[in-house]
Amino acid sequence: MSIARLVATSVAITAFGALVACKKSAPSDASLRVAAASDLSEAFTEIGATFEKDTGRKVTFSFGATGLLAKQIEEGAPFDVFAAANLSFIDDAIKSGACDESSKATYAEGRVVVWTKSDAPFVPATLADLERPEIVHVAIANPEHAPYGKAAKQALVKAGVWDAIAKKIVYGENVQQTLQFAQSGNADAAIVALSLATVSGGHALPIDPALHDRLLQGIVACRGGPDSHMGADARKFESFVASDAGRAIMRRYGFFLPGEAPPVGH
């Protein structure tokens, strides 16, 4: 190989290496990656848009069942923030070393409702009404990894109707899919998060929160993968959720917020 060609090749390799290094060291084009429980899909989409407008930092959400997201994070999924539908899965992610315990916070408490379509031929007025023959299928999220599904089952058991309707139950992978079952007519009713019901029309029957464990929802900053530069931005996002602007958005979607008086009957 001639000296000229060798020099040209060396320059090209050096330039390529510099380009790769530049991409790795420049976080300005990267998104803040947030793993969030499905009950947050509406509220956090609005929060993300407001956060991006205020800070210039784009946020990319992955919504799903809390337990499944926690497992992904524990196995190394590159998320910068984890917003769960309960605190136990936050603790699991911290114990695995994937998230920072010092950033853990409770940001909201959720509520569950029985949702039916606006044109449903029968609208239950009590949980016992789910036993009626007009209700053929009742959708709940999988209690094994979805906190809202666990709360739904607890409420049905404590209300004394679980045994009577167990054969009617169909399971969604998460609370958002559970709502879709009822919206599509594949279920006659669905027990879902109030935060989703508020923007879905239809009828929503509140479930007494005394019938299930409290849905205390937690948020934590995570390591985000080996090339993440998002530690500071992750904490900024957490702070925004807890800010007056973030709380106003959460409140509109029916969440009970830390430091505020609980709703009647809570």
Buried (B, 14 or more C-beta within 10 A) or exposed (E): EEEEEEEEEEEEEEEEEEEEEEEEEEBEEBBBBBBBBBBBBBBBBBBBEBBBEEBEBEBEBEBBBBBBBBBBBBEEBBBBBBBBBBBBBBBBBBEBEBBBEEBBBBBBBBBBBBBBBEEBEEBBEEBEBBBEEEBEBBBBBBBEBBBBBBBBBBBBBBBEBBEEBEEBBBBBBBBBBBBBBBBEEEBBBBBBBBBBBBEBEBBBBBBBBEBBEBBBBBBBBBBBEEEBBBBEBBBBBBEBBBBEBBBEBBBBBBBBBBEEEEEEEE
